[in-house]
Amino acid sequence: MITFISGWATTSKSCSSFLTELGAQSVEWYQLLDSDELLQETSICIGWSIGGIMALKAAQKYQFEKCVLISTTPRQLEDDNFSGVPLEIAQGLEQGIQHAREDTLKQFYTMNLHPSREQFKDLYKEALSIDQELLLKGLQFLQHTDLRKELSHITTPTLILHGTEDAITPLSSAQYLQSHLPNATLVPIEGAGHALPITNAKEVASHIRGFLDGTRS
């Protein structure tokens, strides 16, 4: 079974063409905030952004055959040894969701889709349908999750796909994953941003099919 986990402030509805390309089922990121039991029957786990972090966490527990990480980082926040998001920016996003949700989501999707603007209105409308408390809980999950120490123990064959123009999670995060996961391959998507399952659905699905078929290891 191929399972796709959506990204923060989105649902799998926005990735329908991508899911069709792969014949995958989907689980929403907010369904996994408290438990990952929905993934226990999964053989191939594909995670986008926060969904990729959740896939990595689950890979420590379940015996996935393969894993695909899209626009993923092992840790959201920066520290002295990692180029992540400054704490004040992460907290600012949280405050924005609390006090100026619509404007904050517009800014987020401008960055999420960069350098594209396709599907902005549909994604923005979709984000507004997600309960505010779930959005905030997702941000707390991101701020408090750090998988760097666990990476060396995750031996699942893993494909990492990352846009070279990602304005939310820099390519260096994917390079970190590649260098610390024992069995990982990184494929940079030239000129693409963070929302790869939306803006580059066919190209990304093609890379994943090759990985699953064994033509890309």
N, C-alpha and C positions, 0 to 999 in steps of 0.2 A: 504494500500500500504506500502510495506517495502522498505525503501530507505537506501542505504549504501553510506557514504561519505568517500572517499579515504584519505590517509595520504600524508603529504608533500613529494614532489619529487617522487610521484608514481601516477599511474592512476589505475582505476578499472580493467584494463586489467590484472594486476598482481594478482588480487584476483578473477579471473574467477571461479575457483573451489569452493571457499567460497560462491560466489554469487549464483552459481548453487545449492549448498547444501540448501540455504535458499529461493531460488526463489525470490531474491531481485533485484530491479533495482538499478542503481548507479548514483551518482552525483559526479563530480570531485571537489576536495577541491578548486581549483582555480576558479570554477564557482560561488563560494559563497563568494568571498572576498569582493565584493561590495554590494551584496544583497542576502538574503536568501529566496527570493520568490519561488525558485524552490522546496522548502520544504513545501509549504503551504498546499499541498494535501496529505502529508505524514501522515500515522497513526503510523507506527513504524519506528523510526529513529535510525540507527546504525552508529556510527562515530568512525573512527580509528585515533588516534593521533590528528593532527590539525582538522581532521574531527569530533572528539569527542568534541572538544572545540566549533566547529560550531554547533553541535547538541545541546549542552547545551545552547548556546545563543538563538537558535531557539525555544527551549523548553519554554523559557520565553514568547514567542509570540504566538506560535501555540499550539493547544491542542493535542499533541501526546498522543496516548494511552499508549505507553511504549517507553523507550529509552535504548539503549545499548552503553556503553562507553568502547572502546578498547584502552588500552595503552594511557590513557588520563590524563591530568593534568588541573587544573583550571587556572594555571599560569605557564608560562615557566620559567621566571627569578626568581632567588633566592632573598630573602630579609632577614631581621632580624628574620622574623617569618615563613619563608617558605624555604624548601630545594629544590630549583630549579637549573637552569643552571646559572652559573656566567655570568654577563653581558659581560665580555671580551671574553668568549667562544662563546656566541651568536653573538657578533660582528665579531669575527674571522671567524665564519661560513659564515657570510654575505660577508666579504671581500674575503673569499676563492671562493665563487660563482662568484664574480666579476672578480677576477684575476687569479684563477687557478681552474676553474669549474670542469674539469675532475677528477683531483686528490682529490678535496674536496668531490665530490660525491662518489668516491671510498671509502674514509674514512668513510663517512656517512653510506654507505650501509654495510660496515664491522661492524659498531656498530648496525645498524638497524636489521641485521639478526643474530647478536650474540645470542646464541653460535653456530648457524647453518651457513653454507655457501651455502646452496642450493639456486639455482635461482639467484645467485649474478650477473652473466653476463646478464641475461635477464632484471633484475631490473635496472642495471646500464645503459643498452642501452635505456630502457624506460625513465629513468630520463633525459638522454641527449636530448630526444625529446621534453621536456617541455621548453617553452620559458624562457630564463634567467630572464626576467623582472617579470614573474609570480613567479618564485622561490624566488626572492628577496622580492616581495610584500608579499609572504607568510611568510617569516621570519620577516618582519616588523609587520605583523598581530600578530604573536606569541609574539614578544617583547612587544607589546602595549596592549595585552589583559590580563585582570585579572578579573576572575569571582567569586572570593572568597566571595565577599559581596552579590552576587546574589544567591548563592547556597541554602540558607535557604528558598528561595521563589519558588524553582523549585520542585514541588510536584509530578511530573511525576514518576511512578514506573520505576526504573532504575536498570539495571544490569551492573556491572563494572567487566570487565575481564582484567587481567593484569599479565604479565609474571614476575616470581620471579627473573629472571636474566636480566631484561630489562636494557640495558646499556644507553638508551637515557632518558627515563622517569622512575625514581625510583618507586618502589612499594609504597613508602611512599606517593606519589602523589595520588595513588588510595585509600589508607587508609584515606587520608584527604577528598577525595570526599565522601567516605562512611560515614564518621563521620559528614559531614556537609550537605549532601543531606537528606531531611526528609524521603525519601522512596527508599533507595538504598541498594543493596546487592553486596558484593564484592566476586568474585571467583578468587583466585590466580591460575595461571597456572604454576605448578611446573617445573622448569628447562627451561622455555621458555623465549624468549627475547621480543623485541619490535614489530616485524612483525607478530603478531599472525594470521591475516587473510591469511598469506602466509605460514608460517612454521607450523601452528597448525590449519589449516582450518577445518578439520573434528571435532576435539575436541571442538573448539570454536563454530562452527555451532551447535553442539549437545547441548551445554550449552544454546545457544540462543533459540533453539527450545523448550527446556524444560521451559525456562522463558516465552516464548510467549504462550505456551500451559497451563501454570499455574502449571506445576509440579515442578517449582523452583520459589519461590517468592522473 
